[in-house]
């Protein structure tokens, strides 16, 4: 199993107050005490990740003395600046800030983050959910930097075939038996780059089900594998963000597959004769798909080294289908790269 590291610069959001001047008019003093926002998201190597150019909004909560000061405040992009209404001013007491991006209030109802959770979050695979916490902030001439972290695990599946004697045509790819709903808990400590262990966590995992990563509409959409690995989680359904969760060993109970796995529904042909060699009359019933010409290949999502999808980590499954009769184990490897904080 190969391991390699991809560095993804953390999302940074600055909350700042304007420094004082000699103008002591009430209007100027209020302007100086206004809490303003600046959102910076450094470029990421993958198009689906949040960037400065693509981030559209974020939600901010703030508390002082255990009491709410800002609640569910939506901050949106306005050209090169950020705006929200009504304007909020700095108090004389310290503030605890909690933030997440993007705005998910249309799809879930977050609890008061001072209580600590976003309950019942239903994952669609599309959202790169980010979170940040800053504790005990006071008005100062420099920005209050909210260092955002990834709340999800990123999962990619790379497929290839380097055997010139076979032609592998992929119809569908699924994740087997994964949790699609859970409750996210904010940490009650600052998520600064100097404190990488200050992270959130998930609980109350529900909706254990299969999840489609790749699908076709017609025969023209069938993917023919080549020696060059292709990421099937891109340019199709574009789903790759999942709730962090434990992984169990893939198995078969006599009637259905159990545990966590990656299902690849495909056909395999002899390139010389064009004859279909899999699935065939010898294919076990569990690997046949009703009313579909493809057969079902299953690969484990867990290994001795990978027993869970961790928060803020990216998992890349490299699967090579080179066996013409699919009677021997298919070669595969798992690569893990961690989101790294600058």
Secondary structure as the mmCIF struct_conf table of DSSP 4:
data_model
#
loop_
_struct_conf.conf_type_id
_struct_conf.id
_struct_conf.beg_label_comp_id
_struct_conf.beg_label_asym_id
_struct_conf.beg_label_seq_id
_struct_conf.end_label_comp_id
_struct_conf.end_label_asym_id
_struct_conf.end_label_seq_id
HELX_LH_PP_P HELX_LH_PP_P1 UNK A 9 UNK A 10
STRN STRN1 UNK A 11 UNK A 16
HELX_LH_PP_P HELX_LH_PP_P2 UNK A 18 UNK A 20
BEND BEND1 UNK A 22 UNK A 22
HELX_RH_AL_P HELX_RH_AL_P1 UNK A 26 UNK A 33
STRN STRN2 UNK A 34 UNK A 34
STRN STRN3 UNK A 36 UNK A 41
BEND BEND2 UNK A 45 UNK A 46
TURN_TY1_P TURN_TY1_P1 UNK A 47 UNK A 48
BEND BEND3 UNK A 49 UNK A 49
TURN_TY1_P TURN_TY1_P2 UNK A 52 UNK A 54
STRN STRN4 UNK A 57 UNK A 64
TURN_TY1_P TURN_TY1_P3 UNK A 65 UNK A 66
STRN STRN5 UNK A 67 UNK A 78
TURN_TY1_P TURN_TY1_P4 UNK A 79 UNK A 80
STRN STRN6 UNK A 81 UNK A 83
BEND BEND4 UNK A 85 UNK A 86
STRN STRN7 UNK A 89 UNK A 89
BEND BEND5 UNK A 92 UNK A 93
STRN STRN8 UNK A 95 UNK A 101
BEND BEND6 UNK A 102 UNK A 102
TURN_TY1_P TURN_TY1_P5 UNK A 105 UNK A 107
HELX_LH_PP_P HELX_LH_PP_P3 UNK A 110 UNK A 112
TURN_TY1_P TURN_TY1_P6 UNK A 113 UNK A 116
STRN STRN9 UNK A 117 UNK A 122
HELX_LH_PP_P HELX_LH_PP_P4 UNK A 123 UNK A 123
BEND BEND7 UNK A 125 UNK A 125
STRN STRN10 UNK A 130 UNK A 137
BEND BEND8 UNK A 141 UNK A 142
STRN STRN11 UNK A 144 UNK A 150
BEND BEND9 UNK A 152 UNK A 152
STRN STRN12 UNK A 153 UNK A 160
TURN_TY1_P TURN_TY1_P7 UNK A 164 UNK A 165
STRN STRN13 UNK A 166 UNK A 185
BEND BEND10 UNK A 188 UNK A 189
TURN_TY1_P TURN_TY1_P8 UNK A 193 UNK A 194
TURN_TY1_P TURN_TY1_P9 UNK A 196 UNK A 197
STRN STRN14 UNK A 201 UNK A 214
BEND BEND11 UNK A 217 UNK A 218
HELX_RH_3T_P HELX_RH_3T_P1 UNK A 219 UNK A 221
HELX_LH_PP_P HELX_LH_PP_P5 UNK A 222 UNK A 222
STRN STRN15 UNK A 223 UNK A 224
HELX_LH_PP_P HELX_LH_PP_P6 UNK A 225 UNK A 225
BEND BEND12 UNK A 227 UNK A 228
STRN STRN16 UNK A 230 UNK A 231
TURN_TY1_P TURN_TY1_P10 UNK A 232 UNK A 233
BEND BEND13 UNK A 234 UNK A 237
STRN STRN17 UNK A 241 UNK A 242
STRN STRN18 UNK A 245 UNK A 246
STRN STRN19 UNK A 251 UNK A 252
BEND BEND14 UNK A 254 UNK A 256
STRN STRN20 UNK A 257 UNK A 258
BEND BEND15 UNK A 259 UNK A 260
STRN STRN21 UNK A 261 UNK A 270
TURN_TY1_P TURN_TY1_P11 UNK A 271 UNK A 273
STRN STRN22 UNK A 276 UNK A 278
BEND BEND16 UNK A 279 UNK A 279
TURN_TY1_P TURN_TY1_P12 UNK A 281 UNK A 282
BEND BEND17 UNK A 283 UNK A 283
HELX_RH_3T_P HELX_RH_3T_P2 UNK A 285 UNK A 287
STRN STRN23 UNK A 288 UNK A 288
TURN_TY1_P TURN_TY1_P13 UNK A 290 UNK A 291
BEND BEND18 UNK A 293 UNK A 293
STRN STRN24 UNK A 295 UNK A 300
BEND BEND19 UNK A 301 UNK A 301
BEND BEND20 UNK A 304 UNK A 305
STRN STRN25 UNK A 308 UNK A 309
TURN_TY1_P TURN_TY1_P14 UNK A 311 UNK A 312
STRN STRN26 UNK A 313 UNK A 320
BEND BEND21 UNK A 324 UNK A 326
BEND BEND22 UNK A 328 UNK A 328
HELX_LH_PP_P HELX_LH_PP_P7 UNK A 329 UNK A 331
STRN STRN27 UNK A 332 UNK A 338
#
